[in-house]
Amino acid sequence: MADPGEQVYTLNPLPTHLWQLDHAAKVTVGDHEQEAYNDMGCGAFSTSIALSVFAPQRATLQAATSLYQRMRKVPFMRGTWEGENARLALEDGYVAANLSDGTPAELANLVKLNAPAVLNINPRRFLAVVQYGAHDVALAGYSSDAGGAVAKIFVLDPWRETGNGSVGGHEDYPGNRYFVTGPQEGEQLSVTWTRTFTPIFRDAAQAREWLAMHPNRAASFKF
């Protein structure tokens, strides 16, 4: 059950979960079949989860694997550059941008418009200078407290096997993981989120609705 006074809001329809660490399932790459397991494919899997809000057929292990194959990889690693989530969404006809310095209010307003997003989490530093996020997850919803402030951000984490409704003791919560915005117990959004995110819009009209709420973001989008 939700906490007292808490109101839960979800993307509608909810994004469909994909587990990127599945050893049992098979996918086709080129002319051969292989395990769907991909420990470095969080960007592709989270983007596929996000796109399932608009196109349910995107939420398959094969679709996520195909997206990963199209993404540019970080040299000497199998991980993908963060900007690839937006680039591939744009290539596939959606409106998207890779943004930094995100806020809980921006994420909540995406949910209100039924616009999915990929969040970059688990901050790391390279040579003690460059900060980056080691993992991506897909936005699923948010909740507000009794005063109307954003209290929790719900996500689908492709590293986790179970999907929506699998947050322990809270079957009515969307996603399989959440971050809290205030002093309440739980994973802190301010610690876990790098504040980098990729909102994805069905079309320019939907993007403009969100940009009307956040006009400072307009320069990041091209229609």
N, C-alpha and C positions, 0 to 999 in steps of 0.2 A: 504494500500500500504506500501511497505518497505520504510525505510528511504532513503534519497538521498545517493547514493554510496554504499548502503547495498546490499550484496548478500546473499540469503537464501539457505541453504542446508538442506535436510531432509533425514531421513531414507527412504529406498525404498524397499518394500512398507511401508507406514506410519503405525505405530502401531495402533491398534484399541482400542478406549477408552472404559473403564468400569467405571461405577459409583458405588462406594461402599456403598453409602447411600440411595440406592433405596429401599423404603418401599413397592412399588407396586409389584415388581417382586418376584417370588418364586424360591427356590432351594431345592434340596433334600439333607438332612444330615442323614446318617444312613437309618432308615426306616420311617422317617417322613419328611414332607414338612414344610418349614419355610420361612420367609422373607429373601431376599438377603441382606438386610441392615446389614452392619458390620462396625462399626465405628473404630474398632481396626485392620482391615484387610488390611491396606495400603501396607504392604510388599507383601502379596499374590496377591493383585489386581495389584500392579505395576509390579510384576514379570510376571503375566499373560499378561498384556498389552505389556511388552517387548517381551515376547516369541511369540506374535502374528506376529511379523516381520518374523519369521521362519515358524510358524504353525498357520494359521488363526483360526483354531478350538480352540486354547487356549484362545481366547478372548471371553469367555462367563462368565456370572455370576456363572454358575455351576462349570466351570473349576477353577475359582478363589476361590470359596468356598471350593472345594475339595483340592486345594493347601494349603489353610489356615488350613484345618483340619490336614494335614500332618506335619505342621510346629510346632517346639517347642516353647512353650509360656513362656513369662517372668513370674516368680512366682508371684501369687496374682494379676495378670493382664491378660487380654486377648490378649495383644500385643505380637508380635513375635520378637525373637532376630534378629538383623540385618544380621548376618551370614546365616540365614535360606534361604535368597533369593538365595545365591550361592549354598548352599547345595542341595536344591531341584532342581535347574537347572542342577547341576552335576548328581543327581540321574536320571534325565530324559534324560540324554545322551548328554547334551551340555557341553561346556567348560566355566567355570566361576570362579570368585574369588572375595572375599570381600576385597576391597582396601581402604586405607586411604591416606590423603594428595594428593588428586586429583587436576588436573589442567584443565582449559578450553581447552588447546591444546589436552589433552588426550581425552576429550569428543568429540571434533571436529574430531579427527582422528577415533574415533569409528563410527561416522556418515559417514565419507568418505568410510569406509569399510562395511557399512550397518550392523553394530553390535550394538544391543540395549544395554541399561544399566538401572539400577535402581539407583537413586540418593537419598541419605539420607539428609533431610533438617530440618529446624526449630530447631537449637541447643538449648539444655537445659543442666543444670548442676544438678547432684545429690550430695547432701551434699557439694556443692561448690567445688567438686574435679573432679568427673567423668563427662565428657561431652558425650552426646549422642544426636541423632536426633529424634525428636518426630514424624516424618512423612516421607514417601517415595513417590517418583514420578518417572515416566518413561521418559527417554530421547526420544525426537522426532526429534530434529534437532539443527542447530545453524546458526548464520549469521556472516559474516565478514564485517568490515567497509571498507572504500575506500582504506585504506592502507593494507588490508588483515588480520588485527588482528581480533581475535574472539570478537564479539561485544555483541551477545546475545546467551543464551542457552534456547532452547524451550523444554518444558516438557508437559506431560499429567498428570494431578493431579487427582487421583481417588476420591478426595473429591468433585470435581466440576462436575456438572451434564453434561455440554456440552463438546464436544470433539474437534477434530481438526478444526482449522479455526475459533475458537470462541473467540480469543483475540480481544477485542473491537477495531474497526477501522482498523484491520489488518487481513482481511480474508485470505490473502496469507501466513500468518504465520502458521507453523504447531503447533500442541499442543493446549492447552487451558491456558497456562501460560508461562511467560518467565522471565529470570533473566538477568540483564545487567552486563557487566564486567568492565565498565568504569564509567566516571562521568555523563553519560547521565541519563535522568530521568527514573525511574522504580525501581523494586525490585533489590537490589544489590546481585549478586551471592556470593560475599565475605561475606555477612552478613547472607544470608539464607541457603547456602549450608554448611554442616559440612565438606565437602571435602571427605566424605566417599561415595563410589560408588561400584556397582557390574556390571562390564561389562560381557556380555553373548555372547559367540561366537558359531556359528553353529557347528564348528569342530576345530580340532587342527590346521589345515592349516590356517583358518581365524585368530585364536588367534596368531599364529606365525607372521602373517603380522603386527598385531598391536604391538606385542612385539619387532619387528624389529625397530619400531619407538620409543619404550619406553623400552629399554633393562633392565633398572633398575627394571622393574616389573617381570622379568622372574622367580625369585625365588618364587613368589606367586602362580605359576601355575604348575600343575602336569599333564602330558599327559600319 
